[in-house]
Amino acid sequence: MSNDEIFEKVRKTLIDALSVDDDEVTPEATLIGDLGAESIDFLDISFRLEKEFAIKIPRGELFPDNMSLADKSLVKDGLVTPEGITELRTRLPHANVDKFAADPKMEHISELFTVQMIVNFMAHKLNG
Amino acid sequence: MRWIWIDRFVEFQSGSHARAIKNVTLAEEHLHDHFPGFPVMPASLITEGLAQTGGLLLGEKNEFKYVVILAKIPKMEFHSWASPGDTLTYSAKLLDSSEQGGMVECTAHVGERLVAEGEIMFAHLAQEEGRTVDQKNFVFTMRLLGVFDVGRAGTGASTPPA
């Protein structure tokens, strides 16, 4: 499946799950900031992706259960430490961590969750 | 008032689908305010009945191991209404479920007339989070009312297991 086809299916999924307009769903759009997703929506999105692509998404694979880095001392003075960045790369291999690493403020961590991250994840799942 | 918005299951296929009925009666106090001179079952309570039908379908699938809570209503549309004397039939089909929760597609009919249709999503609370929710009691009360008498597990045994 091409990335364009995957994007179209992801777009449809997000329109249904988040009641957003199709022109709001761009690759760069962040799920929480731009599309207004709340925690429970991530489960909804996972269910719809599974249905749309006819695959199983194991728990925590697309959206990690616990994104709190604080208790692991991976955050210092509101900034994610280099060790924290390494942790993020491991847990969110399909997110644009490079962009975040340039200005690693903890408060921007939700911006890692973009439409493109889902497309990358699905491409990896479907095409290996 | 007891927070039970279905009267009885009329079909229960474990892990697949279920149908429950709700008889609307003028003995229900709220119908006299909703609305004076034009009593109709509030849409919110029809939604609750659909959620109870779907929530028990999901809960039973996991043998009531999880506390099932209504998490999100992605879609619910009302096309008509139900008046005293009507029997609402709630149908719920389990679309998906995981250890985190589940999703049902549901409809409400009076006879052949479609009253409502939509989707309801449920989340499972972890045991420690759900300790304060008296889910077991709720299901137990439901059993007393015999709503599960027509239920059938995947094996054909009555459900939930006695």
Interface residues (C-beta under 8 A of the other chain):
Chain A: D16 A17 S19 I40 D41 L43 D44 S46 F47 E50 K51 R59
Chain B: A71 K72 P74 L95 D96 S98 E99 Q100 G101 M103 M121 A123
